[in-house]
Amino acid sequence: MFAVYANGASAEDPLSQLVLGERPEPVVPDGWTTVTVKAASLNHHDLWSLKGVGLKAERLPMILGCDAAGLDEDGSEVVVHAVISSPDWAGDETLDPKRSLLSELHQGTFAERVAVPRSNVIAKPASLSFAEAACLPTAWLTAYRMLFTQGGLKAGDSVLVQGAGGGVATACIVLARAAGLKVYATSRDEAKRVRAIEIGAHEVFGSNEKLPFKVDAVMETIGRATWEHSIRSLRPGGTLVTSGNTSGPNLDNAMLPHIFFLQLRVIGSTMGTRSELASLVQMLDATGQRPLIDRQIAMEDARQGFEAIRDGDVFGKIVLTR
């Protein structure tokens, strides 16, 4: 079958390890099922995999992709949950120390077909297209958990979203506005600040621009480049939820005095549960809100999508279709 896969790893030139070609049909263990992929969305995770982060050499070649929507073995329209927990794990699967994402231990979704545990398949409502549904399992689920599970935010609260344009950040803006929050966003790019207003932000600011007020919570996916600004933007007792560090993992200044003196909460967040994905799907079905799609590309032209992710030329999600 046709697939988009990593044949090696290169930190300096990750796209040199990207291959578009034929791979074997998926192996389907007991308790698993096969989904025929109609759409799959790109994440930074896919680019990091090509750099060798989280993907060991002995697992290569590895079909990339965490997210997918398609048809199950009965022909029903479904969304694939990307977190694979241990067979004996009970409870929140994001807390399973042995958990993985599709394309780490198990072959990913950038292919004609993908094998997943039966419990990782949820129904796709007719109101969502395959392309829209394919945006949800990683970026949008991460945003949902950040805002409502880890952040505990509710209507009337205020939230700052750092780095408008990325998949998680745009999802945070749309979901926060749909839930009745006061939404602020930052970006170093003027065009992205304009788009942030269009998709639901009440006000936008330049990167690290001082806010004229303090907020209840900050959604942080950038890390080192925005960390100090995030801490300084919080009211006393406020919450910073972090799910990524796209600008680098090491902090020059952790702002510890601000954190303990103002009694701030710093909470890590990773992906989300199957039940949270089902709730997210129901929320979009009920509200009419839709994932922001930057562009749709045929899976055979996937290299174009990887180049856009690498260059930061994205606002919303890039979706590969079949």
N, C-alpha and C positions, 0 to 999 in steps of 0.2 A: 504494500500500500504506500501511497505518497505520504511523506512526513517531512517536517522541518526539525533538524536535530543538531546536537553538538557532537562533533567528532574529536574534539580536543579542547584545550583551554589556553588562552593567552590574555594576560592582564593588559598588555600593551596594544594588541590588535584583536579584540575579541571576535569581530566579525569574520576574521580569517578562519575561524573554527566552525562557522555556520555552514551547514550542508542542507540542500534541498534535494531529496531523492527518495529512493525506495527503502522501506524498512519492513521487517516481518510483521505479520498480523499479531495483535496483542494476545498474550497468554492470559487465560481467564481462570483464576483459582476458584475453589469452592467458595460460595458466598459473594462472588463478584459477578458483574454483568458488563456488557459491552454497550457503549453509546456511539452511535454514528454522529460524528461532529458536523454541525452545520455552521457554527461560528465559534471562534476562540479569540480572546483578547490578549494583547501583549502587556507585560509588566516589566519593571526594572529587574525583577528577579530573573527574567530570561536572559537579560544582558549580563547580569552578574554570574549566571551559570556558565556563560561562554568565557568569562574571566577565570573560572575555576573555583568560585566562591560557593561552598556548600555542595559541590559536585565532584566527588573523588574520581580519579583516573580509572579505577577499576569498574566504574559504573558506565563508562562510555562504550559505544555511542549511546546518547540519551536523547530521546524525543523531548523537545522543550514544550513549555506551555502548562499553566496551572488551571486556566479557566476555559470552560466550554459550555455550550448549549447545543442540544441536538435531539436525536430520537433514540429511545431505549429499544430493547429487543422486541417489544410489543408495538412499536411505532408511536408511542406516546411522546409528547414534547416535554423535555426535561432540562434542568440545570444541574451541573455537576459541582458538588462541594469538593474543594481542592485539598482539604486537610485529611490525611490518612492517619488514623490513630491505630494503636495496637489492637489486635482482635479481642483481647481480654480487658481493654480499658473501659471504664464506666465513668460517666460524668462529662464535664467540660473537656472536649478533646484537645483544645488548645493548651491544656495544662499537662498533657501526656508527655513525659520526657522523651519518649521514643517516637513521637509524632513526626511526620514529614509532609511535604507538599508533593503533589504530582510533579514529576520531572526531577525529583531528587533521588528517591529510591525506586520509584515506579515510573514507567514511561508516561510522558506527558500528553497534552491535548492537541498539539499542532500536528494532527494526522487525520486520516480518513476515519479512524476508529480509535477509541481509548477504552481500556478496561479499568473499572473502578468498583469498590465495594458497593453492594446494592443499597446500603444505608446512606451512601454519598450521593444519591440521585433524588432530587425533589421535583415536583411537578412545576412546569412552566405555565403561567397563565397565558391565555390567548392574547391578552392585551399587550404583552411584551413580545417584540420581535426576537428572533434568535440572536441577532447582533446585540440588541439591548441586554438580553439575559446573559450573554457571554461576558459582559462587563462586570457582573456582580460578584462572583465568588472570591475575588482577591481584593481589589481596590475598594469596591463599594461595601463589601462586608467588613473590611478593616475600618472604614469610615463609620459605619453603623455602630460597631462595637466601641470605637473610640468615643463617639458622642454620647451614646445612650447607656451602654453597659459600664464602661470604665469611667467615663466622664459624669454619668448620672445627670445629664442636662435635661431640662424641661422647658416648656414654653415660657418665654419671658426672660430666660437667662441670656447672657451675652457670651459670644465665643469669637476668638481670633483664629483664623486659619492661615497658617504660614505657607507661602509659596504657591499661590493660585496658579493653576495650569496643570499640575501633576494629577494623576488619576485619583489618588486618595484625597487630595486637597479639593478638587472640583466636586467630588462626591460629598465631602464634608459640607461644602457651601450649599449644595442643592438640598441635602437631607436636613441640615440645620434650619434652613429657611422654611422647608415644608413642615417642620415640627414647631414652628412659631418662635424660634430663637432670634435674637438680634445678632446679625452676622457681619463680621469684619474680616477683611482679607488683605494679604500683602503680596506684592510681586515686584521684582526689579524691572519688569517689562511693562511699558505703558499699555500696549495692546492687550496684554493679559489682565491688567487691572480693569480695563474697559469690559472685557469679557466676563470678569468676575461679577461686576455689577449686573450684567445682562442675565446671568444665571442665578442671581439671588442675593449677592452681598449687598448690605445696606451702605457700607462705606469701604473704600480701599485706600491703602497706603503703600508707599515705597518700602522696599526691604529695609528693615532696621530703622524705619522712620518712627520717631516717638509718637505714641498715641496720645490724644488729648484727654484720655480717660483710662480707667482700668477695667479689665474684663473678668468674668467669672471663670473662664477656661480658655486654654490655648491648645489647638490641635497642631502637633509638631511632627513633621516627617523629614525635616532637613538636617537637624543636628547642629554641628559646630557653628555653621554660618549664621544661625538665627537663635541659638539657645539663650544667649544673654538677653536679647530683645524679648523673647518669650517670657522669661522670668520677670523682667521689669514691667511687662504689660499686665501682669496679674494683680488683682485686688488681694488684700490680706485674706488668707484662707482659700485662695483660688487653686485651680487644678490645672496642671500641665499633663497632657496625655501624649506620649511619644510612641511612634510605631516605626520609625526609620531614621536613617542618618545618611541621606544621599550626598551631603557635603563632606562626609568624613566622620569616622567613629570617635575620634579623640577630641575631648573638650579642652580648650585653653583655659577656660574659667567656668567652673561648675556652678558658681554663684551660691555656694553653700550658706553664707551668712544671710542672704536674702531668703533662702528657702526655709531655714529654721526660724529666723526672726519674724517673718511674715506668716509662718505656719502654712506654707504652701504644700500641696500634695503633688508629687511627681509619680505618674503611673505609667508603666509599660503596657503596651497592648499589641497583640499579635493575632492577625486574621480574625476568625470568629467561628462559632459553633454551627452545626447543621440547623438547630432551631433558630438561631439568629438569622441565618440565611433565609430560612422560610419566612421569618417575620419581615425581613427586608423586602422580599418579593411581594408579600402581602401589602406592605406599606406603599410600594410603587404602584401596585395594582389599584389600591384604594384612592391614592392621591392624584394619580395621573402624571406624577413626576417621572422623568426618564433619564437614564444615564446619558451624559454628554459624550458623543462620539466625535473624535477629531477627524477620523477618516476610516473608510472600509477598504480593505485591500484583499485581492484574491490570495489564498494561501500560497499559491505558486509564486507570488511576488513578495513573499514575507521579508526578504532582505530590505526592501524599501522601508518597512515598518521598523525594523531593527535600527536602521540608519537614523530615522527620525527620533527614536528613543535616545540613541547615543548622542545626538546633536542637541537634544532638548527642544526640538521643534514640534511641540505637542501641546494641545490644550484639550484635555479629556482623554478618552481611550482610543487606541488603535485596535481595530478588529479585523481579524483574518477570517474570510468567508470561503465556503465551498458550495 
